[in-house]
Amino acid sequence: MDERLDQSELDALWNFDDPIASAERFAQAAAESDRAELVRAELETQRARALGLQQRFDEADALLDSLEPALGVLAVRISLERGRLRTSSGRKEEAIPLFEEALSRARRDGDVFLAVDAAHMLAIADHTRSAHWTAEALTELQAATDVRTRRWAVTLHNNRGLALLDDGHPSAALEEFATAFSAAREVGTDTQLFWAEWALAHCLRLLGRTDEALAIQQRLSAERPEDPDVVAELAALTDAARTIEP
């Protein structure tokens, strides 16, 4: 079968803030009889992912088992979702070979989007080689021409920035956040742009560049005045200002 699930439909069905409703939508879509068998199976992999976000790991694994044996894009998605399940359940060492398998299969099939997805997950699961896997993902991305795939650049640079922050390298992290923000302005969604700018301001605060950080967070607050992360950053910036000796 040469039919496959369109990524734009996945985007429309997914709400990562509400995995219960997402799982229901994927189940309904997969039950539509006029869909190709492969497309229904791909939808089921996303239902498994939504179950995993609810920490229903055994159910998710059983659903993926029911889709085996698999070839092509379905095999890639199954390996990806099995890896995500193990990452979410704290079993990252078990996730790494699954993501490596997904990356190898996606490369073999010439599927840039899923290859980048697999490499980006490896950068999360395999923390000691995060820089390597991010570089691999960015190399894959060079072949992308469609905007939806190119948006991975925002996520990749943002995640790399977070990893550098965790490792105590805020100056290097700032460079990654700035690159993520630039990519978001070029190809990102409104949500990606908002969070890329928030991450940039957060890092500026950690570096003591509070005036720049405050200006950004105030602008973001005007856009989303009740967002808890923006409120927290403004509070931290206000507290920092109060500790400065006159």
Beta strands, then each sheet from edge to edge (+ up, - down):
end
